[in-house]
């Protein structure tokens, strides 16, 4: 980076450092920075976009809002019992956990029977009891029209295995995806599972356009879905490693160039006269810490070299749920009749030796019913504690902490945020175990469902990624727009540092090429 230095003869520019070491510092920062400052600028600018527009996802609330209610007219068409639906999919009636009933396929109610690890559920027609084949274009269009209650036209756009908006690994069992564009005011694009015929992703035109300047470029998704896809993870990791090295060397160079004791002959403590170099130096000193922090925490988000992969034993869910019931399951008509309002979805579950049905609606917590008696049900604390004691093999349940408010490890984010689709109900139990990995398990005492687990390695990742990268501190998140103002200010500072580096690098590279 060319500049005119103002340095009195014989006076060092900073702390003592060998000439060879200085030269290597300058060379690494100069030439690696020419390329990496482009990435830095892109990460800072796209990060600001992601504060308000996230990568397209289908949140539970969105899905439930668009499903037709299981009202009296709809539930009257359901002639198949849960046991019959399970049998049609080749599953025993004593294992109903995970079964769902909702109008997800073409607006008609269907049972979805879990298909096992990383497999799409099997779909059984709730009216005929037939296991339905994969969804075709006609089913996809019918599902899309029903998504908006038949208000808008649906334009079928064919199937896609993976495109700009569907890189999520959670969509793997549903590929190829039917793509349907809607005529609603938001110009929503719906992705319909070929396996189930249900909508698995929605993306408005606004989300699609902003993602090119946001999540798509921020996560280096141009390297996904093509020949470079197998190396995408390594590309992100090693670019981040190089970015940390460039930022660190730049920080050392900036400190070496700064005159702490007294100013240079021109009165400045920075030796650079040329404006772009001067601004790069000053912004580097001001925003070096946040630049290093954000690049490093972005690296941590990739779980490099599996640093945060837990070695704890898997959960013994069978021991937690208990033996299967032999009592017949209540029909859907009896379940919905016990509710004050029609639900959007019925989910069969089992916890602490009890079969229950969760009746879900767009707002509020699920209503819990006995799956056999079709009456409201509440789990007892003693039953849940006794079942939880057997949840983690080889570890004793040391403590049960009741969380009635979010804290630094259990908290919710806005829907557009990266983890905004993960529901975090309150109150919740934090089960603390005495295994070497110091496992915590979160349990919803209302539904009996396990909400997640954290080992020591996950908690370290929470600080090195979520806290450092997104500033996920509950005290700050609850004080918006303070959180917004602070992150935008720091992002603009980082962008200024990066963009001045781009200009400097472009000029130097041009001189070298012309020479």
N, C-alpha and C positions, 0 to 999 in steps of 0.2 A: 504494500500500500504506500504510494508515494506521498511524501510530505516534507516540508522544510522544518528542520529542528532548530530551536534556539537553545544552544547549550554552551555555556562558558567553557573554554578550553581547560581540560584537566578535571572537570567536575563530572562525576558519574550521574546518570539519570535517575538512579534509585538505589535500593539496597545492593550490596556487592553480589555479583553473580559472574561466573566465568564467561568469557566471550563466546566460547563454543556453545555453552548451555543457552545463552541468550539467543544466539543465532538459530538454534533449533526451535526455541520457543516461537520466535518471529516467523520462521519458515512454516512451521506446522499451522500456526494460527492464520497466516496470510493465505496459503494455498488451499488448505482444507476449508477455510472460511468462505472462499469464493463460491464453492458449491453449497456448503451447508447453511450459509446465511439465507439462501433461497428457501430452504426447508424451514429454517427458524421463522422467517417472515410468514410463510404459509401457515405454520402451526399456530402462531399467535393470532393471526387474522381469522382463520377458520375456527379457532377456539372461541373467539367472541361470538361468532355465528351460532356455535353449538350451545352457548348459554341460553339461547331462546328457541332454536329449532334443532331437534334431535334427529337421529337416524330413524326412519320410519319403523314403527312397531305397532302391534295391536295390543293395547292394554286390556286387562280384564274388564274395566269399566266401559271402555268403548265397545267391546264384544257384547257385553250384557245389554247395553243400551240399544243395540241394533237387533237383538234377537226378539222375535215375537213372543209375547207372554203366553204361558201355558194356562190360558183361561178355560172356562167351561167348554166352549165350542171346540177348542183345539184338543183338550184332554179327552173329549168324547171320542175322538178319532183314534186314540191309543187303545188298541185291543190286545196288545202283547204285554205280558207281565215281565218284570225284571228277570225272573228265572228262565222264561222262554227266550228272552233276548240273549242271555248268557249261553244257553244251550245252543242257539243258532250259530253262535260264534265259537262253539267248541270249548266252552268254559263251564265249570261246575257252578251250580246255583249257590254253593256254600262259599263262594269267593266273589262277592259282588263289589268289593272295594275298587273304586276307580270308575265304575259304570256311571254314565251320564245320560240324561234325557233332555233334549232341547231341540228347537226348530232350527237346526243349523244347515240342513241340506234342502235347497230349493224352497225354503219356507215351511217345510213339513217336519213334524217331530220325528226324530230318529234316536235310537240308542247308540252310544259309542262305547264299545267294549275295549278296554286297554289291550294293546297288542304286544306288550313286553318292552324290554329295553330298546330304545331308539327305533321303535317300530310304530307306524301309524295305527290308530285304533281301527277295529273292524266295525262297520256301520250296519246296523240292523233296522229295517223299516219298522217303526212302532205300530203301523196299521196292519201289516201283513206278516211280520215275523221273518221275512226273507233277508238274508245277508246280501247287501247291495254291492254291485260291482264298482270299480273305480269310476269317478265322475267324468263325464264327457263334456263337450262344449255346451250342450243344452242344459245340463245340470248346473254348470258354472254360471250361465246367464240367469237361470232361475234363482240361484242363490244370491247373485248380485242384485237382482231386482228386489228380492225380498229384504235385502239388507237395508234398503231405504223405504220399505213398506210399499213397494210398487209405484213410487212417485216419479221415478226418473227412468229414462231409457238406458239400457245397458249395451255397450258396444264391445263385442268379443274381439280380442286382439291376439288370439292364439295362445300357445303354451311357451313357457320359458323355463329352462332348468335353473338358471341363475342370472340375474341382471344387476344393475347398479344398486338396487334397493333391497335385494334379497340375499345378501351374503351371510346372513345369520345361520349358524349351524343348527339352530332349533327347527329350521324349515326342511332339513334334510329328509325326514320321513314323508314329506308332502310333495316332493318334487316328482315330476315336473309340475309347475304351477300354471293354472289357467289365469290369464291376465284379461281383466274386463275394465274398460273405462266407462265411467258414469257421467251423466249429464247434470249432476247436481251442481249447485253454485260453487262448490270447492273443487270441482273437476277431479273427483276422487278416483284413484286407480285401485281396484281390488284385486288381490291375489287369492285364488281359490285352490284349495288342496285337491290334487287329482285322486288322492287316496280316500278322502272323506267327503269331498264336496262342500266343505265349510270354508268360510273366509278365514284366512290365517294371517293376512296383512292388509292394511289400508294405508294409502299415501295420497294426501291431497296434492294439488298442483303446487301449492306454496311450499310444502315439504320437499317435493321432488326438486324444485328449482334451487331452493336454498341449500340443499344437501351437496350440490356441486361445489359450493363455497364453504361448506361446513364439514359434516362428518365424513363424507365420501373422500374428500381430499385430505382431511386431518388424519384419518386412519390409513392413508396411503392405499385406498381401495382401487386405484388404477392398476395396482399389481395383482388384484384378485380377479378370478374368473377368466384367466388367460394362461399362457404358457408359463408365466412367472408365479402362478398361484401356489405351487408347492414350496416356494421359497419366500412367500410373503412374510411369514413370521420372522425369518432370519433377516430379511431386508430391513424390517422395522427395528429389530433389535440392534443390528450393527450400525444402522444410521444413527440411532439414539446414542450408542456408545461413542461413535465418532463425534456426535454433537456435544456430548458432555466434555470430551477431550478438547474440542475447539473452544468451548465456553470457558473451561478452566485455564487454558493457555492464554486466552484473551484477557482474562481477569489478571493473571500474573503480569502480562505485558502492560496492561493499563496501569497497574500499581507501580511497576518499574518506571514507567514514563512520567508518573505524576511527581511533582516536586513538593514534598511535604514540608521541608525545612524553610525554604524561602523561594519566591517565584523565580522564573527564568528572567532573562534580561528584558524581555518585552513586557514583564509584569504579570504574565500568566503562569499558572502552575502546570498547564498542559503545554507540551512543546510544539503542538501542531498549529500552524497558521491557516492551512487550507480548511475551509469551513466544514466539508464533509468528514474529513479526518478528525477535526476537533469535536464535532457532534458525536461521532462514533466513539471517541475516547470518553467524553463526558457521560453519554448514555450508557456506555459499557460499565463505567464505575458505579453509576446509580442503579442500574438494573441487572448487574451481573448475577447477584444472588438469586433473584427470581428466575432468571433465564436458566441457570444451572439447575435450580430446583425443579422447574417444570419439565425440562428435558429428561432429567434423571427420573422423575416420577412417571413420566410417560414411558420410559424404559421399564420401570417396575410394573406397569399395567400389563405388560406382555408376559409376566411370570418367566423372566429369562432364566434359562438353564434349570427350570423347575424349582426355583428357590423357595416358592411358597406352597409347593405341593405337599399336602398333609400325608404323614405316615401312619395316622391313627387308623384303627380298625373300622370297617364299615358298620353302619347301624344295624342292629338286629331288629328289623321292623316286625318280623313275625312274633318275636317275644313281646314286643310292645302292643301289637294289636290283639293278641290272644287267640284262642281257638275259635274257629268259625262256628257261627250259629247254625242250628238245625231247624229253627223255626222258619216258616214260610215268610217271604218278604211281602210287605203290603203293596197293593197295586197303586199306580200313580194317581188314580182318581181319589183314593182314600187319603193320600198324602196331600194333594192340593186342596182337598176339602177341609183339611185341618189348619190351613193357612188363612190369615186375614186378607191377603191379596194374592193374585196369581204371580207365581215366580217366573223367571226367565229360564231357569235351568235347575234340574235336580241332579245332585251328585251323591252317589252312595259311597260311604266311607266306613272304616272300622278303626276303633281306638279303645284301648283299655278294656277289651272283651265285649265291646258293645257295637252293634251295627246301627249306623245312623244314616240319615239322608240330610244333606245340606241344601236348603232351598235358597237359591241366589237371585238377587235383584240388583239393578244398577247402583242403588244407594243402600248404605247400611251394611251391617254384618249379616252373614247367612243365618237363616233360621234353622235350628237343629230339631229334627224329628227322629223318633225311634223308627228304624227301617222295618220293623215287624209289627209294631202297634199303631203306627201313624199318629202318634201323640207327641207333643213337645217333650224334649229331653234335655237334661242338663247333666254334664259330667260332674262327678263328685271329685273333690280335691284328693281324697285318699286313694281313689281308684287310679287317677292319673299319676300320682306319685309312685304308687306301687308298680304300675306298668313302666314308668320311666326308669325305675331302678334297674330294669333288665334291658334297657335300650342300647347301652354301649358295652359290648362284651369285655370282660376282664377289668372293668372300672366300676367303682362305687359312686353313687350319686351323693356328692358331698353337701350340696346346698341348692335350694330353690329360691331364686330371687324373682319377685313380682315387679315387673316394670309397668308403671301406669303412664309413663311419659317417655319420649325418645331420649336416648343418651348417645354417647360418642360411638357406640358400636352397633346400636340398633336404632335406625332412623329411616324415614321415608324421604324420597326425592320427588321433584316435579315429574309429571308424566313424560315430558320430552327428554329428561336426563337419561343417561345410559342405563341406569338401573331403576328408572322410574316405573317400569312395568311390574316390578316385584312388590306385592302387597305386604304391608307391615302393620298388621292389626294390633290394637291395644285394648285391654292390657294383655301382656304376654309373660310367660314364665321363661326365665333363663335358668336352665339346668346346668349346674357346674359339676363336672366329674373330676376324679382324682387321677386320671391317666397321665402318662408322661407328656402328652401333647396338650394338656390342660384344655380339654374340649368343653365348649359351651354349646348347648342345644336350646333352640328357641321353640317353645310349645305354646300354641293357642289354647287356653283352657276352655274357651267357649266351644270350639269345634273339635278339639282333641287332635288337631293336625300339627305336624312338625313343620315349622316355618323355615328352618335352616339350621346350620351348624357353623361354629367357628372354632378352629384350633389356634394354637399360639401363632402358627405361621400365617394364618388368615388375618389375625389381628395386626401382625407386623405389616402385612401387605396393605391393610386399611390405612395405616399411617403413612407408609412410603408412597402409596398411590393416591387413594381417595382424598386424604387430607392434604397432601402436598400439591396434588394436581388440580383438584376441584374445590379445594378449601371447604371440604365437607365437615365443618365444625357447626354443631347444632346451634351454638350461641350466635354464630354469624348468619347461618341460613335463616334463622327466625327474625333477623333484623334487616330484611330487604327494604329499601334498595341499597343499604350499606354494602352488602355482599356484592351487588352488581357494580357499584361505583368503584370499589376497591379492585375488583378483578379487571374491570375495563381500563382503569388507570394503569395497572401493572402490565396489562396486555399491550396497551398503546406504547408504553415505555419499551417493552421487549420488541415490539414491531419497529419502533424507531431505531433501536440498536441494530436490528437485523437489516432493515432497508438501507441504512447508511452503509452497512457492510457490503450489501449487494452492489451499490453504486461504486464504492471504492474498488471492489473486486473486478467489476466490469471494466472500469477505467484501466486498472493495471493490466488485466488480461488483454485489453485492446492494444495497449502499448507494446506488450510482449509480442503479440501476433504481428503488429505492423513492423516491429524491429526484425 
